[in-house]
Amino acid sequence: MLNEHRHRCQIWQTTTWLRERLHEPPCVGELACHAGLSERHFHRLFTELLGETPADHVLRLRLEHACAWLAYTEFPVMQAALAGGYDSREAFTRAFHARFGCTPGAFRDRLHALRRRVPPQPPAGLGAPGERVLAPLRVAAWPHLGPSALAVTAWLSLGRWGQAHGVLDAGAVPVSVLYDDEVITPPGKCRLDAALALPPSRAVPDDSGPPVWYELPGGRCVAAAYEGAVGGLATAWGYFGLRWFPASGLALRDWRLLMVHEVADVPTRACDVFPLVMGRPIRCQLCIPVDSVPAQGMPPSASNLTRSSPATQTGMSEGWA
């Protein structure tokens, strides 16, 4: 059992590593080597854990990245094809139709219609977006696959681990790491990591490890404070990500979006979850990593990158205070 748990952790670690290399994805043999497993064992465990083969996983993620270009820019479909690793529009359209059941153009129209339905005014509980500079974060994370609203088990695992090792204190920063766009990715395939960022000086026993350790890169981001029920987060993200960000003039720096939480909101017992489900307010910051030009494979915003954005008018501040 211990070996099986350790091997599953190695699969999660490898899928995290893979997502940073989708522009030139490693072959299955390289992935297995990175996980320290035989290719056959890696393929079996990967498929059991993620519900798809490594090849299907890579294909889906690259197509979904291409979808982001269609959803959040006005660039030609060929630009989306290149972002997905295709060198011809025809091959991209065939693969896209097989995955999404429609042409790239029809998908773009559908997403643009969704964006237009988002109310132009921010929802209650969401503050005005402003720029921040985020330091690099070393995180211990429990991945969750499925709708973010069902990530309770991952958060309980994180909370119990943090409490057991005395690291769930004022020096820790709880973070939800959102890997996928729930508008694009099937709900059952969306990945969220319940993570705890720890100072580099904080020592944790090697044998206590969570499924995944990694570092979130620091840098510029736009953040909006949210205070309200957990159930209101979807509406807040809808406005921030679908209405505000495409008009901001900023470009994505990292596919992973963040929610930075307060330590007091991390559950350590099952009974801690009930008040949250019943609507006890939480406080967090919704965070989108940004730059003035897109990183490799990232779509810029749909607007002109050279024009002033609402975020740049609010000033810069260090950290989360």
Secondary structure, 3 states (H helix, E strand, C coil): CHHHHHHHHHHHHHHHHHHCCCCCCCCHHHHHHHHCCCHHHHHHHHHHHHCCCHHHHHHHHHHHHHHHHHHHCCCCHHHHHHHCCCCCHHHHHHHHHHHHCCCHHHHHHHHHHHHHHCCCCCCCCECCCEEEEECCEEEEEEEEECCHHHCHHHHHHHHHHHHHCCCCCCCCEEEEEECCCCCCCCHHHCEEEEEEEECCCCCCCHHHCCCEEEEECCEEEEEEEEEECHHHHHHHHHHHHHHHHHHCCCEECCCCEEEEECHHHCCCCHHHHHHHHCCCCEEEEEEEEEECCCCCCCCECCCCCCCCCCHHHCCCCECCC
